Amino acid sequence: MKAQIIDDATKFLEKLSTVKNHDFDAVVVDDFSFLAEQQFAEYDKRFSGFTLWGKLRDSALAFRNAARYANVHVILNCWEQAPKVKADGTRIRGGPMLSGKLPEQIPAMCDMVFRCAHEPMRKPWPGVYHCKYSTDYVMKDRFNIATRLHPAPMNLAEILRAAGYEIARHKDLGWQEEVVAQVAASLLDGQPVAETVNGSYKHLIEGGVTPAAARWTMRDALDRSVIQRALAATDHIFIS
């Protein structure tokens, strides 16, 4: 579905709430800041002043409520806005680029709120999630997975799996989970990282797997080993 404004996405989620079984288990809204911007432009044709901003807030909160009862995972990404200080001296934390109190109100009902960041030394993918208590940015993890990894690999599926969720594989890649588990286990047993993942990647390619699927598989295996190792380490420490 191609949503143009927040209300489009809300209607779609409301329909999902009336159906118990879906052919999919997640909805990704890419991206919510853009939908909010387009929703504002739509309301700006008819409203002004406080009424305009109130309508935008109502649309965003209606979406939030629909997402809560949609019977699927609902994942949002947003543009980021930096912390700021209002004219009256009130400090506003950085977070999703939304208007008014929405940068706090939208994350309030989310289980996980991550800040995307770049870590050049992390190979082969330098993207990471930051998640820690901060007075500067809105972040949280109700499952206490990413908070124990900080910074966490930018792999939402593996983070959710570590939290106990069953995240489905692509229907054409039914073999993938078994390979990910095997390679991750080898890495956790102390096998050399580059040698292990490169060897497994080569084996997949020689077996007819596309480079994209092979890279996806190796990335999941590598990230799973990083996540499990970090979680195991924190399980043995009460105060670090």
Residue pairs with C-beta under 8 A, 6 or more apart in sequence:
1 8
1 12
3 9
3 12
3 29
3 35
4 35
4 38
5 35
5 38
5 39
5 42
5 59
6 32
6 35
6 36
6 38
6 39
6 59
6 60
6 62
6 63
7 39
7 59
7 62
7 63
8 35
9 29
9 35
9 63
10 59
10 62
10 63
10 66
12 27
13 27
13 63
13 66
13 67
13 70
13 74
14 66
14 70
16 22
16 27
16 70
16 71
16 72
17 66
17 69
17 70
17 71
19 71
20 71
22 71
22 72
24 72
25 72
25 73
25 167
25 168
26 72
26 73
26 74
26 75
27 70
27 72
27 73
27 74
27 75
28 75
28 76
28 77
29 35
29 74
29 75
29 76
29 77
30 77
31 76
31 77
31 78
31 79
32 76
32 77
32 78
32 96
32 98
32 106
33 78
33 79
33 96
33 97
33 98
34 79
36 56
36 60
36 98
36 99
36 102
39 56
39 59
39 60
40 52
40 56
40 99
43 52
43 55
43 56
43 59
44 52
47 55
53 99
53 100
56 99
56 100
57 99
57 100
57 101
57 102
57 105
60 98
60 102
60 105
60 106
61 105
64 105
64 106
64 109
67 74
67 109
68 109
73 160
73 165
75 156
76 96
76 106
76 110
77 116
78 95
78 96
78 97
78 98
79 96
79 97
80 94
80 95
80 96
80 97
80 115
80 116
81 94
81 95
81 96
81 97
81 103
82 94
83 91
83 92
83 93
83 94
83 136
83 137
84 91
84 92
84 94
85 91
85 92
86 92
91 135
92 103
93 103
93 104
93 134
93 135
93 136
93 137
93 138
94 103
94 136
94 137
94 138
95 103
95 104
95 107
95 113
95 137
95 138
96 102
96 103
96 106
96 107
96 138
97 103
98 106
103 138
104 138
107 113
107 138
107 140
110 140
111 141
111 142
111 143
112 131
112 140
112 141
112 142
112 143
112 146
112 159
113 131
113 138
113 139
113 140
113 141
114 129
114 130
114 131
114 139
114 141
114 146
114 152
115 129
115 130
115 131
115 137
115 139
116 127
116 128
116 129
116 130
116 154
117 127
117 128
117 129
117 130
117 151
118 126
118 127
118 128
119 126
119 127
119 128
119 151
120 126
122 128
122 153
124 219
125 153
125 154
125 219
127 154
128 151
128 152
128 153
128 154
129 146
129 151
129 152
129 153
129 154
129 159
130 137
130 139
130 150
130 151
130 152
131 139
131 140
131 141
131 146
131 147
131 149
131 150
131 152
132 139
132 147
132 150
133 139
140 147
141 147
143 163
143 164
145 152
145 159
145 162
145 163
145 227
145 231
146 152
146 159
148 230
148 231
148 234
149 226
149 227
149 230
149 231
152 159
152 227
153 159
153 222
153 223
153 226
153 227
155 219
155 220
155 223
155 227
157 167
157 220
158 220
158 223
158 224
158 227
159 227
160 167
161 167
161 224
162 224
162 227
162 228
162 231
169 176
169 177
170 176
173 213
173 217
176 213
176 216
176 217
176 220
179 200
179 204
179 217
179 221
180 217
180 220
180 221
180 224
181 221
181 224
182 221
183 196
183 197
183 200
183 217
183 218
183 221
183 222
183 225
184 220
184 221
184 222
184 224
184 225
184 228
186 196
187 193
187 196
187 197
187 221
187 222
187 225
188 225
188 228
188 229
193 222
197 218
197 221
197 222
200 217
200 218
200 221
201 214
201 215
201 217
201 218
204 213
204 214
204 217
204 218
205 211
205 214
209 217
234 240
